[in-house]
Amino acid sequence: MTQPPQDPYGHTVPPGYPQPGPHVQQPMPRWPPPGAQAASPPPAGQAALTTTLVWILVLALASVIAVALGLSLKEDDVNGWESVHAWGGLALVGSILTAAPALGSALGERTAWRIAVGGAGALGLFWVLLVLPQVGSNLSLLTTCGVAAGITAACLAPGRPGDPSAPAGPQGHQW
């Protein structure tokens, strides 16, 4: 007597159901496919530099937003533009310039750092001359936070003198 057909797992197949054929196991495909190259992680120094540039961009953006809001919002029915006039433009340009290291890779590290420091200097000058005398107002706190964010972005920028990662100039001098 013949045994009833069984599936690959040893179960009896009832009559009327498709009968199992030979079970052929397909080989698992190889991953990654032959010839494909796995992406290599960036070198540790490059990853750290990229993270620094992202922080610089975030701080510079926070600086632009905080300075713009500090000048544009009204407190006691007066906004900052009415008292600082063109100095507010200097502060906004300075806060934008602090993003140079993150946005200006074609400039070179040293040049981008100098631009960012120039922007931070403009922010510092604006703060000392126009924000500090009115430090008791609520909007001066917002403007102070923007100035601090811009100056911090410039301090984090690569390319400053004495930075070990900065390229050396002629005769090995860093300037």
C-alpha positions as CSV (number, residue, x, y, z in Angstrom):
1,M,0.0,0.0,0.0
2,T,1.3,3.4,-0.9
3,Q,1.4,6.2,1.6
4,P,-0.6,9.4,0.9
5,P,1.4,12.4,-0.4
6,Q,3.0,14.6,2.2
7,D,4.1,18.3,2.1
8,P,7.7,19.2,2.8
9,Y,6.9,19.4,6.6
10,G,5.6,15.9,6.8
11,H,1.9,16.7,6.9
12,T,-0.5,14.5,4.8
13,V,-2.0,16.4,1.9
14,P,-5.8,15.7,1.6
15,P,-7.2,14.6,-1.7
16,G,-8.2,17.5,-4.0
17,Y,-5.4,19.8,-2.9
18,P,-2.4,20.4,-5.1
19,Q,0.2,17.7,-4.6
20,P,3.6,18.9,-3.5
21,G,6.3,18.9,-6.0
22,P,10.0,18.5,-5.3
23,H,11.1,21.0,-2.8
24,V,14.0,23.0,-4.0
25,Q,15.5,25.5,-1.7
26,Q,16.7,28.7,-3.4
27,P,20.1,30.0,-2.3
28,M,19.9,33.3,-0.3
29,P,21.1,36.3,-2.4
30,R,24.4,37.8,-1.2
31,W,24.2,41.3,0.2
32,P,25.8,43.6,-0.9
33,P,25.8,42.2,-4.4
34,P,29.2,41.2,-5.8
35,G,31.0,44.3,-7.2
36,A,29.2,46.7,-5.0
37,Q,31.2,48.7,-2.5
38,A,30.0,49.5,0.9
39,A,30.0,53.2,1.8
40,S,32.9,54.0,4.1
41,P,32.3,56.3,7.0
42,P,33.9,59.7,6.8
43,P,37.2,60.1,8.6
44,A,36.8,61.1,12.3
45,G,38.2,64.6,11.8
46,Q,35.9,65.3,8.9
47,A,32.9,64.1,10.8
48,A,33.8,66.4,13.7
49,L,34.3,69.3,11.4
50,T,30.9,68.7,9.8
51,T,29.3,68.6,13.2
52,T,31.0,71.9,14.1
53,L,29.8,73.5,10.9
54,V,26.2,72.4,11.6
55,W,26.4,74.0,15.1
56,I,27.9,77.2,13.6
57,L,25.0,77.4,11.1
58,V,22.4,76.7,13.9
59,L,23.9,79.4,16.1
60,A,24.2,81.9,13.3
61,L,20.6,81.3,12.3
62,A,19.5,81.7,15.9
63,S,21.5,85.0,16.0
64,V,19.8,86.3,12.9
65,I,16.3,85.4,14.2
66,A,16.9,86.7,17.7
67,V,18.4,90.0,16.6
68,A,15.7,90.6,14.0
69,L,12.9,89.8,16.5
70,G,14.6,91.9,19.2
71,L,14.6,94.9,16.8
72,S,11.2,94.3,15.2
73,L,8.9,93.4,18.1
74,K,7.2,96.2,19.9
75,E,7.6,96.9,23.6
76,D,5.6,99.8,25.0
77,D,4.4,100.6,21.5
78,V,8.0,101.2,20.3
79,N,10.2,98.8,18.4
80,G,14.0,98.8,18.3
81,W,14.3,100.2,14.8
82,E,12.9,103.5,16.0
83,S,15.9,103.9,18.4
84,V,18.8,102.2,16.7
85,H,18.1,103.1,13.1
86,A,20.9,102.0,10.7
87,W,22.8,100.3,13.6
88,G,20.1,97.6,13.5
89,G,21.2,96.9,9.9
90,L,24.8,96.6,11.1
91,A,23.7,94.0,13.7
92,L,21.7,92.0,11.2
93,V,24.6,92.0,8.7
94,G,27.0,91.0,11.5
95,S,24.8,88.1,12.5
96,I,24.6,86.9,8.9
97,L,28.3,87.1,8.5
98,T,28.8,84.7,11.5
99,A,27.5,81.9,9.2
100,A,30.4,82.3,6.8
101,P,32.3,79.3,8.0
102,A,29.3,77.0,7.5
103,L,28.2,78.5,4.1
104,G,31.4,79.6,2.5
105,S,33.5,76.5,1.9
106,A,35.0,78.1,-1.3
107,L,36.4,81.0,0.8
108,G,38.8,78.8,2.7
109,E,38.8,78.3,6.5
110,R,41.0,81.3,7.4
111,T,39.0,83.7,5.3
112,A,35.6,82.4,6.5
113,W,36.9,82.7,10.1
114,R,37.9,86.3,9.5
115,I,34.5,87.1,8.0
116,A,32.8,85.5,11.0
117,V,35.0,87.4,13.5
118,G,34.1,90.6,11.7
119,G,30.5,89.9,12.0
120,A,30.9,89.0,15.7
121,G,32.8,92.3,16.2
122,A,29.9,94.2,14.6
123,L,27.5,92.4,16.9
124,G,29.6,93.2,20.0
125,L,29.9,96.9,19.0
126,F,26.1,97.0,18.5
127,W,25.5,95.4,21.8
128,V,27.8,97.7,23.8
129,L,26.6,100.9,22.2
130,L,22.9,100.3,21.9
131,V,21.7,97.2,23.8
132,L,23.7,97.5,27.0
133,P,22.3,101.0,27.9
134,Q,18.8,99.6,27.8
135,V,19.5,96.2,29.3
136,G,16.5,96.3,31.5
137,S,13.9,95.8,28.7
138,N,12.6,92.4,27.7
139,L,13.6,92.8,24.1
140,S,17.1,93.6,25.0
141,L,17.4,90.1,26.5
142,L,16.3,88.6,23.2
143,T,18.8,90.8,21.3
144,T,21.5,89.8,23.8
145,C,20.8,86.1,23.2
146,G,21.1,86.8,19.4
147,V,24.4,88.6,19.9
148,A,25.7,85.8,22.2
149,A,24.8,83.1,19.6
150,G,26.5,85.0,16.8
151,I,29.7,85.5,18.9
152,T,29.7,81.8,19.9
153,A,29.3,80.8,16.3
154,A,32.5,82.8,15.4
155,C,34.3,81.3,18.4
156,L,33.6,77.8,17.2
157,A,34.7,78.5,13.6
158,P,37.7,76.6,12.3
159,G,40.6,78.6,10.8
160,R,41.5,80.7,13.8
161,P,45.1,81.4,14.5
162,G,46.7,78.8,16.7
163,D,44.1,76.2,15.6
164,P,46.1,72.9,15.2
165,S,43.9,72.0,12.2
166,A,44.5,75.3,10.4
167,P,46.9,75.1,7.4
168,A,50.3,76.5,8.0
169,G,51.4,79.5,5.9
170,P,54.9,80.2,4.4
171,Q,57.8,78.9,6.5
172,G,55.4,77.0,8.7
173,H,53.9,80.1,10.3
174,Q,50.2,80.2,11.1
175,W,48.8,83.7,10.4
